[in-house]
Amino acid sequence: MPNTKAAKKALRVAQRRTIINKARKSRVRTFIRKVERAIDAGDLEAAREAFRAAQPEVMKGAQRGVMHKKTAARKISRLHRKIKALETGAQA
């Protein structure tokens, strides 16, 4: 338990930020999940649309400190690679 006034305030702030960060992280995961589901279904157009929506959300999550910037870049890169593989598979 915090003893000083500053420690009590720090605890309140940390609890408030935890709730906000959980919501942000959940939002990012939801957008990533939508892209992955479209890829798994083999729907190229839906995957592209979901990716266009997910990319700024993932980067916003990195900007806000929910995840590291390089983690966000890696996730976007892997999703993009899966979409490209789906495109080449659809054309062949």
QUIUR-V314100 format. One record per residue. N is the residue number from 1. RES is the residue in three letters. SS is DSSP state (hx for helix, st for strand, lp for the rest). PHI is phi in whole degrees, -180 to 180 (* if undefined). BURIAL is I if it has 24 or more other ideal C-beta (glycine too) atoms within 12 Angstrom, else O. Layout:
BEGIN
[[N;RES;SS;PHI;BURIAL] [N;RES;SS;PHI;BURIAL]]
END
This chain:
BEGIN
[[1;MET;lp;*;O] [2;PRO;lp;-71;O] [3;ASN;lp;-105;O] [4;THR;lp;-93;O] [5;LYS;hx;-63;O] [6;ALA;hx;-66;O] [7;ALA;hx;-67;O] [8;LYS;hx;-65;O] [9;LYS;hx;-66;O] [10;ALA;hx;-60;O] [11;LEU;hx;-65;O] [12;ARG;hx;-62;O] [13;VAL;hx;-63;O] [14;ALA;hx;-61;O] [15;GLN;hx;-65;O] [16;ARG;hx;-66;O] [17;ARG;hx;-66;O] [18;THR;hx;-61;O] [19;ILE;hx;-64;O] [20;ILE;hx;-64;O] [21;ASN;hx;-66;O] [22;LYS;hx;-62;O] [23;ALA;hx;-64;O] [24;ARG;hx;-64;I] [25;LYS;hx;-64;I] [26;SER;hx;-64;O] [27;ARG;hx;-62;I] [28;VAL;hx;-62;I] [29;ARG;hx;-62;O] [30;THR;hx;-62;O] [31;PHE;hx;-64;I] [32;ILE;hx;-64;I] [33;ARG;hx;-62;O] [34;LYS;hx;-62;I] [35;VAL;hx;-65;I] [36;GLU;hx;-63;I] [37;ARG;hx;-66;O] [38;ALA;hx;-65;I] [39;ILE;hx;-66;I] [40;ASP;hx;-63;O] [41;ALA;hx;-75;O] [42;GLY;lp;83;O] [43;ASP;lp;-91;O] [44;LEU;hx;-66;O] [45;GLU;hx;-65;O] [46;ALA;hx;-65;O] [47;ALA;hx;-64;I] [48;ARG;hx;-63;I] [49;GLU;hx;-63;O] [50;ALA;hx;-64;I] [51;PHE;hx;-66;I] [52;ARG;hx;-62;O] [53;ALA;hx;-79;O] [54;ALA;hx;-77;I] [55;GLN;hx;-56;I] [56;PRO;hx;-67;O] [57;GLU;hx;-67;I] [58;VAL;hx;-66;I] [59;MET;hx;-67;I] [60;LYS;hx;-66;O] [61;GLY;hx;-62;I] [62;ALA;hx;-68;I] [63;GLN;hx;-64;O] [64;ARG;lp;-84;O] [65;GLY;lp;90;O] [66;VAL;lp;-73;I] [67;MET;lp;-142;I] [68;HIS;lp;-70;O] [69;LYS;hx;-61;O] [70;LYS;hx;-73;O] [71;THR;hx;-64;O] [72;ALA;hx;-63;I] [73;ALA;hx;-62;O] [74;ARG;hx;-66;O] [75;LYS;hx;-64;I] [76;ILE;hx;-63;I] [77;SER;hx;-62;O] [78;ARG;hx;-68;O] [79;LEU;hx;-64;I] [80;HIS;hx;-64;I] [81;ARG;hx;-63;O] [82;LYS;hx;-65;I] [83;ILE;hx;-66;I] [84;LYS;hx;-62;O] [85;ALA;hx;-64;O] [86;LEU;hx;-66;I] [87;GLU;hx;-63;O] [88;THR;hx;-67;O] [89;GLY;hx;-68;O] [90;ALA;hx;-72;O] [91;GLN;hx;-79;O] [92;ALA;lp;-74;O]]
END
